Amino acid sequence: MKVIVFNQDLEAEWGLSFLDFLKTHENTADIPVILLSQTSARFAPRIEDVADDTKCFQKPIAIEPFVEHFQKVIGENQTAVS
């Protein structure tokens, strides 16, 4: 099971560029991405439009929604692999 989790200040343009790269590159396009950022609120809609398995969490992270999403992503991928 693969999941990409990265921490990025979204005010720096390369964070969104990196996400675009991950979701369009053939080796990583199908891997769920979880992004952690200090400033996610205004970027969340754009990030979550990238793919159903892509989600942004603002720091400090509310642990319950984070764990819930992580378990959902892992469960969906476990089913897809079976």
Secondary structure, DSSP 8 states (H G I E B T S, - for coil): ---EEEE--TTSTHHHHHHHHHHHSTTTTTS-EEEEESS-TTTHHHHHTT-TTEEEEESS--HHHHHHHHHHHHHHHHHHH-
